[in-house]
Amino acid sequence: MIKPTKVVATVLMIAYCTLLLVGCVAGDTMQSSPPAQVNLGMISAAGSLQIPSAGDAIPFTAPGIIDSPGQYLLTNNLTNASVDTGLWIQSSDVFLDGGGHILDGVLTQNTTGILAQNRTTGLSNITITNLSVSGWGAGIWITDVEGAALWEVRALGNQGGFGIADSPNATIRDCTVTDNVPLADGGVFFGGNGITVTNSPNTQVLNTNVSHNGWGEELPSVGGTGILSHGNSGLIVSGCTMNGNVNTGLWNENSNDSQVQGNQIHNNEGNGGVFMTGSVLHPAMNGSITANTISGSEWGIWIMRNDYYVADNTVSTCGYGILIDTSQNATLTGNVMHDNDLNFCVDGNQYENYLHQVDTSNTVDGKPVSYLVNVSGAVVDSAINAGTVYGINATDLVIRDLSLEKNENGIFLLSSDGASIQNVIAEQNTNGFVLLGSDDVRIETSAASDNTQNGILIEDSDRVRIVGTDALLNRGPEGAGTGIAAEDCWDLSLQAVNASRNNFAGIDVEESSLVQLVNVTADDNGVVGLILGGNSFTVTGCSVRGNGDVGIGMYDTTNATFWNNYFFNEMNVDLTQGLVTGSFWNVSKTPGPNIVNGPFIGGNYWAKPDGTGWSQITPDRGDGFCNASRVIDTYNTDFLPLTYYVSPDPVANFTAEPVTGTAPLRVGFTDTSTGNITNWSWSFGDGLTSVLQNPEHIYETAGRYSVTLNVTGPTGYNELIRADLITVIPSADDGDDSGLGARSYDDVGALMTTAKGYVVAPVDVEADDAIGKLTVPRGVVALDEDGERLSEVGITAVAAPSPGRRTSYSLAGYAYACEPDGATFSPAIDLIFTFTEGEWAALMATGQPLVVMYYNEESGSYENVVTTVDAAKRTVTAQVTHFSIFALMQQVAPDTGPTVPATTTPVATPTESPVTPVPPLPTTAVPTATQSGMDFPVVGMLLMVAVLAVAGGLFRRR
């Protein structure tokens, strides 16, 4: 059965019916003045007002009666007039120009500023313009007038602004209807409506401000609506402003073919923006609601009954954005819903109430609405990135990798068999996942948490599997909030489910059969851990601890088996709400270990927080079972209740996965501690803690975090601290999901590494002379001299030690100390010398090749480093595998005798300067850039070295 989720609709409908009854009573009892209810009028079909010439106007003084056709000009104001009616029009074909005057009464019920009505015959063609009415029970009341029009009329401070009844083809245009207030009747306040229209088809309200109505000394019990419409087929409300009314901006009932378009509707505080409904007997409405902007109300758009067209509206900061309630065949397109408590909702009590056309151009907080009807095999995943998902007779759906927030339902499936829901998070909805009449559905590795009614709601659905899923912290008003609720289901299996810390119950399964709860956690729920009722339950490996009133509450149940569960509540089982027969609270003695690490499996562990639980006070008979049975009631006994098995002292141990990633980082912690452990206490290093055995934690901020686990058992406690276990990286700015962009520092830079020294974020560190720079890429293993992971690197310009006289190198004037000394890198990192044009020209002036060498303190000499010279970029790059002092050298030729001329072979000029890596050589010859600015070819240089060495013996190892 489909259950509507709202009671407010019933309350509001009762309130509206009360309003209609009040109006009817007032009309039946009044003799000489109009009833307090107010209604509206109309202009020409062309939308323009034909104003007669001023010379033809008949002067008129109020109060008075107009009983003949003609053009009239009001010539006076009324102030605090103590009359029933300021001006009464009893004739057709009347044009009244108010001349900008004010008709002001004393604000009492059953008075009217302007009345257009003939008690003996209907009227037609009455136009009222250019005046103000205030201080009346009804500012203007028009009844039984064909083609009435109100143009540029102001109604302020009345009990009701305008009222139109039984007057087809009325028009209200360019008017102001604001600040009308409720009045007391028998101690109850009524009224304060801006415009009321009743049984007046084809009424138009155009470009009119209907705002701030209903605010008085007391708020109305009924009233305070901007525009209240009943029975007005063909109603048009366009270009209007409806702001700050106590109740609703526009309330429209039983008005077929209505059009509500292009209005601004904001901050109508009591109920909502636009409410459209029809009678149950005549549900077809054919209304359209288009291009409105609505905000700050209890609901934005609420429609009931059939055949609505809702398009291109923007609804924000409301309780509900768009609510389709017990309707059929609605069409929604192009609507934008954002920042509402609940953006989108479809609700009903029968299958047909969900048959609508809702396309993905409708968005909730920037994500498309996925509304699937009569489809098969559709996939809704991160590529679509839906904000809410509905499946109506949609078979074999695949819904995965989504985050669904702030809607009536995260996922709603009706008559949709074979669905698969994987890795979906549904939070801050009314219900996370809803399955109604949907068989063979599987939910796994998902979370339905922090919703206001149910994490997961299942009704009339068979062969449902929920595995590895959380239903936590579902908390609503008045005690609502259940992790998983199921009713009238068959073959329901919950495995490795965590349904803890919900406001009411962890798991509530009623009137269902063949139900399995395996390795379920239902801890710390506000009232009860498990509610069970039906036939054939299996409950094993479950933790039911710390629940507010009771661990397990049971209705009428047969053939249930409970074994190897951990109960730890003030009251572990309550069987007073039903008859539980044919059930078992243990299985035969079987080798374990059991849930409290005893050697055998049998019954359950029964404990209480005060230490008086049966398993706590009853001695061990020698095999991990109590020496007496646990009698629950006449029909239910645990014959093998568990006791604590005395084990070695607890030893804390755990694993975490993943230990590195970008923020926010979700880390799962797995307890691998040994010993008899009853309590776990985790500290995650960011100020947050957990008492779950295997918690999951989200690190929101970048940094390194140490994790502490403290385990406690009967024989003591033990603590394990894993320092800097978790590394959280900020999200990459460039969108590259392979890692972070380089982080730049001056002089000293921090490295972000894993516990084994793996660099997870590239780093550049520049020396203070802006020439030398260290570049540490992602993926390098960086260790200090003790083999521990490296936390920072530094570079400082220094005066390098002299290379000595017996060498073929000279200092080029640039040297850097890279710290910390002894640090190692695998593979090598880069030390880059970058020069200006002037500095490069000076280096190249001698034509001597450049090479980077490091200073070996033990030998007191320099040794070669793999060097790359890029003349085009004016850089020299050294590949550094360990830290020392690194100096830029120039190779010099010692004076060893006459030079043997070498044959020059022409070399083709490259079109682009190559970058040439140069490994350390066994000789002192180092390739470098030529004076022409072009990189020296490596192969050519080696050949020349070989020729020169053979020919002249000039370059010899010393």
Secondary structure by P-SEA (a helix, b strand, c coil): ccccccaaaaaaaaaaaaaaaaaaaaaaccccccccccccccccccccccccccccbbbbbcccccccbbbbbbccccccccccccbbbcccbbbbccccccccccccccccccccccccccccbbbbcccccccccccbbbccccbbbbcbbbbccccccbbbccccbbbbccccccccbbbbcccbbbccccbbbcccccccccccccccccccccccccccccbbbccccccccccccccccccccbbbcccccccccbbbbccccccccbbbbbcccccccbbbbcbbbbccccccbbbcccbbbbcbbbbcccccccccccccbbbbcbbbbccccccbbbbbccccccccccccccccccbbbbbbcccccccccccccccbbbbccccbbbbcbbbbccccccbbbccccbbbbcbbbbccccccbbbccccbbbbccccccccccccbbbccccbbbbccccccccccccbbbbcbbbccccbbbbccccccccccccbbbccccccccccccccccccccbbbbccbbbbccccccccccccbbbccccbbbbcbbbbbccccccccccccccccccccccccccccccccccbbbbbccccccccccccccccccccbbbbccccccccbbbcccccccbbbbbccccccccccbbbbbbbcccccccbbbbbccccccccccbbbbbbccbbbbbbbbbbbccccbbbbbbcccbbbbccccccccccccccccccbbbbbccccccccbbbbbbcccccbbbbbcccccccccccccccccccccccccccccccccccccbbbbcccccccccccccbbbbbcaaaaaaaacccbbbbbbbbccccccccccbbbbbccccbbbbbcccccbbbbbbbbbcccccccbbbbbbbcccccbbbbbbccccccbbbbbccccccccaaaaaaaaaaaaaaccccccc
